[in-house]
Structure formats: C-alpha cells, structure tokens
Amino acid sequence: MKRKTSIAGGLPLLRRTVVALGVGLAAASLAPLALAQDYPNRPIKIVVGFAAGGLTDGLPRLLSQPLGEILGQSVVVENRAGAAGSIATAHVAGAKPDGYTLLASGVGNIVVLPHTTTMSINPVTDLEHITMTGEGDQIVSIHPAVPAKTFQEFVALSKEKPGTLFYGSAGVGGNMHLYLEYLRSLSGADIDAVQYKGGSDLMPDFLANRVQMSLNAPPVVEGYIKDGKLRPVLIFGRERNPKMPDVPTVRELGMPELEAASNWFGLHAPKGTPEPIIRKINAAVVEALQRPEVQEGLRTMSVRAVGDSPESFRARIEKDYVDFGEVAKSANMLAK
C-alpha cells in the first residue's frame, strides 16, 4: 500500500515537473524570437579591417545611415586596420554574439587569408555570414612609361628583360597578392612582387613608376587612367568595363580561371548570433541596398548591389574558400 501511495502521491509532482519542463522549453524556444523583436535597442558597430578610404570601408559607410533609419538605431563604422583585415576579423569573431558588433569584409579576409597566413580563427566557420553586400570587377594597369600598350606586350617585355619589371601589392597574403601571383603563373610573366602595407602606400610608388603594374578596383584608378597617369590593360571580370571598352577581360586573353577573382564585400556577425537577428539584419541590408542614394553610391564605386540570403552567401564563401585554396597552392602561397 505504501508503495502505491508513494506512486500516486508522486504523480502530481511528476506532472508539475513535466509542465515546468515544457514551459521552460517553450520559453527557451521563444527567447531568440523575443530577442530579435527587441533588437536593436542600442547602437550597432560595423568593424572594418582596413583604413578609411577604400571600398571595404566605403560600402559600410554608404549603408550606415539607411541601415540606421531602417533598424531605428545609429550604425557606426569603426576601423581596425592591420594584417590584411585579419585583426578586425578576429575581433568580431570573439565579440558577444548579440548582433551589435558586425564585420564588413572584403573577399580577401574571409576566403584568402586563411590559406596564405596563420590566423587565430577561421573566418569561414567562426562567423555567421549575413549577406554579400556588393561585388565589383578589378583592373590591371601598368605605368605609361612602360613601353607596352597591351597586357600581352607587357608579358613579352618582362620575358625580354627579366628582373626589371615589378608589380605592387597592398599586403602580403591578401587577395591582391594572390590574384597577381595567379596572373603571373597563368600568363608566364617574369615579374617580381613589391609588398606594401596598404593601397595608400602603394599608389604613390605606382604613379612614380617604382612598380610597373598593379591590380585595383575601378574607383581607385579611373581618375589616373583618365589623366593618362596609368594605362589599363586587363579586366578581372566577366564583361568589359563600359568606361574602358577597349580593355579585354581575362577570358578573352585565355585565362578564364581569373573570372572568379572578383572583388566582393560582405557583412558578418560572431558565431552563435541568433538566427532571427541575422534575418533582421539581412532584411535591413537588402532594403537599404535598394535606396536610390545607395544605388548611386554603388555606381560611383563601380560595385553591383547583391543582398543575397545568408544561405546563398555561405554557399559562395564555402565555394570560394575551396577554389582559392587551390589557387594559393598552385601559386605556392600556402601558409607554412
């Protein structure tokens, strides 16, 4: 009897335990949603891994005001330059996963640096990938003092006079370095690299003919090209640039592998940021990218708006990570 009484007496306690557990689970499942509904309730910081003035910095600054208006909180951009973007990447990866610290990336610090340098984190797996904000082409230019009118003539000249021509790169192990090494490998050009801390250090030497070739986003060099201070010879992209209709693409010169070497930009959050917050930021960025003032700014930067889903962006990152790992290997640039 005592045993039956014990069981019967324990049933209310068991039921209370089950009910409490069910309520706890329900509350836990609703917590991220409630968090997203309350988000944001204070300013949001977007961290950039490069100095002010470049496209990786310019794009989040272009988006910051409309994003702030859409989300109802101010959005500030903070520069943490150094190590080709890896300092900022590691900083955001280690931040609290609450949606208030985000990373504005370029392609290099997400899918190139993990192969070419030793990093404390893996950007592919240690971040939540919100959306690709934009994508643009890149231009190979040479100094006009070089007696070559085309890229093919530049390659031929490099073979005729080995050790006399140099390319400039804005950072060891970055995407510019990788792309130019791959270009050298595919074309057979006999050119040596000169590494700089960034584009602001590179450009004065390039314009002074201390290095004879470089790879840049269109806004960086269009003014110099217009003034005759640089000569465009090759487009890293799928189509010719309408402002430079006579400059061929990499495919036209028999190097289709370099079409993938586009200049894309993205937005990321620390790993573990609740999915509802990721979705909310994604929707806000997609909306901001459609605003006329943002579209005009992107045209000025020669960047195409993207605004894809987190799933699509993650898939692109994973593909590029594998592809550029092979490129780094073939260019003998894998980190030791």
Protein Blocks (a to p, Z undefined) as FASTA:
>chain_A
ZZmmmmmmmmmmmmmmmmmmmmmmmmmmmmmmmmmmmpccbdcddddfbdehiamlmmmm
mmmmmmmmmnopacdddddeeehhlmmmmmmmmmccehpaccdddfklmmmmmmmpccfb
dfklmpccfbdfbdcdddddddfklccfbfklmmmmmmmmghkaccddebehiaklmmmm
mmmmmnopacdddddfbfklmmmmmmnopafbdcddfklmmmmmmnopaccfbdcdfbdc
fklmmbccfklnopaklmmmcccddddddehiafklmmmmmmmmmmmmmpmklmmmmmmn
opacekiafklmmmmmmmmmmmmmmmmmmnopacZZ
